[in-house]
């Protein structure tokens, strides 16, 4: 979906890989699966936000989850995520 719109995409299969990718490159946005093995999306977001305190940067993080409830949305935003999308992703909603 993103590549079709001309975006470069890098996939991390877990939180640890996501943190390693951030050490090696720059990203405009992170689509964070909340339920990943190892470090979950909430823990990974917390680690990213902690890192940003020393770098002075802020990468928008969008939560991706199958839990489409207001309570779960609040958990994601409380963890430092900027936005929330419920799966399955729909192109129109995702790009808005």
Order of alpha helices (4+ residues) and beta strands (2+ residues): alpha-beta-alpha-beta-alpha-beta-alpha
